[in-house]
């Protein structure tokens, strides 16, 4: 089962040093979700992560950080690709050819099933009550979701309220993987949380 860690939208204490530790422990993929950060902040952030891990990082793309002047390439920062958040996809924001689009996200089953895009995987959320967003409650009947996943032409990643204890349920529903945010960044020992997730996956 695929494990994807998402960053918190704000800065976390010792975040990049912890990310290096997570990758050393075997983390396969990181999604960098920093919607309010400018290009300079992103560059500084990526420069604090060992370059050997950059190929396992997907950047959540927003208009202000994916324009023609976007300098990550100029600095030879080679990421795995970009994620189109739902509102960016709906706005049909033009994306530079040099960036591979890896994934996008959905909040409704009908939209997920209607997706025809060439994505490596799709997120759908929230599957369970969110750990990181207070009041962000589970939005799906699990049996309906299981039926929909069997029909999907894409690999679908469960997001929302995911921790190691939910992995068996997620697997039974037919998800290809999990996206985790609060289950790691909200844990008392984030590295141990990542190691437990890796063992369960």
Secondary structure in CASP SS format (residue, H / E / C, confidence):
PFRMAT SS
TARGET T0000
AUTHOR 0000-0000-0000
METHOD secondary structure of the structure
MODEL  1
X C 1.00
X E 1.00
X E 1.00
X E 1.00
X E 1.00
X E 1.00
X C 1.00
X C 1.00
X C 1.00
X C 1.00
X C 1.00
X C 1.00
X C 1.00
X C 1.00
X H 1.00
X H 1.00
X H 1.00
X H 1.00
X H 1.00
X H 1.00
X H 1.00
X H 1.00
X H 1.00
X H 1.00
X H 1.00
X C 1.00
X C 1.00
X C 1.00
X C 1.00
X E 1.00
X E 1.00
X E 1.00
X C 1.00
X C 1.00
X C 1.00
X C 1.00
X C 1.00
X C 1.00
X H 1.00
X H 1.00
X H 1.00
X H 1.00
X H 1.00
X H 1.00
X H 1.00
X H 1.00
X H 1.00
X C 1.00
X C 1.00
X C 1.00
X H 1.00
X H 1.00
X H 1.00
X H 1.00
X H 1.00
X H 1.00
X E 1.00
X E 1.00
X E 1.00
X E 1.00
X E 1.00
X C 1.00
X H 1.00
X H 1.00
X H 1.00
X C 1.00
X C 1.00
X C 1.00
X C 1.00
X C 1.00
X C 1.00
X C 1.00
X C 1.00
X C 1.00
X C 1.00
X C 1.00
X C 1.00
X C 1.00
X C 1.00
X C 1.00
X E 1.00
X E 1.00
X E 1.00
X E 1.00
X C 1.00
X H 1.00
X H 1.00
X H 1.00
X H 1.00
X H 1.00
X C 1.00
X C 1.00
X C 1.00
X C 1.00
X C 1.00
X C 1.00
X C 1.00
X C 1.00
X C 1.00
X C 1.00
X E 1.00
X E 1.00
X E 1.00
X E 1.00
X E 1.00
X E 1.00
X C 1.00
X C 1.00
X H 1.00
X H 1.00
X H 1.00
X H 1.00
X H 1.00
X H 1.00
X C 1.00
X C 1.00
X C 1.00
X C 1.00
X C 1.00
X C 1.00
X E 1.00
X E 1.00
X E 1.00
X E 1.00
X C 1.00
X C 1.00
X C 1.00
X C 1.00
X C 1.00
X C 1.00
X C 1.00
X C 1.00
X C 1.00
X C 1.00
X C 1.00
X C 1.00
X C 1.00
X C 1.00
X C 1.00
X C 1.00
X C 1.00
X H 1.00
X H 1.00
X H 1.00
X H 1.00
X H 1.00
X H 1.00
X H 1.00
X H 1.00
X H 1.00
X H 1.00
X C 1.00
X C 1.00
X C 1.00
X C 1.00
X E 1.00
X E 1.00
X E 1.00
X E 1.00
X C 1.00
X C 1.00
X C 1.00
X C 1.00
X H 1.00
X H 1.00
X H 1.00
X H 1.00
X H 1.00
X H 1.00
X H 1.00
X H 1.00
X H 1.00
X H 1.00
X C 1.00
X C 1.00
X C 1.00
X E 1.00
X E 1.00
X E 1.00
X E 1.00
X C 1.00
X H 1.00
X H 1.00
X H 1.00
X H 1.00
X C 1.00
X C 1.00
X C 1.00
X C 1.00
X H 1.00
X H 1.00
X H 1.00
X H 1.00
X H 1.00
X H 1.00
X H 1.00
X H 1.00
X H 1.00
X H 1.00
X H 1.00
X C 1.00
END
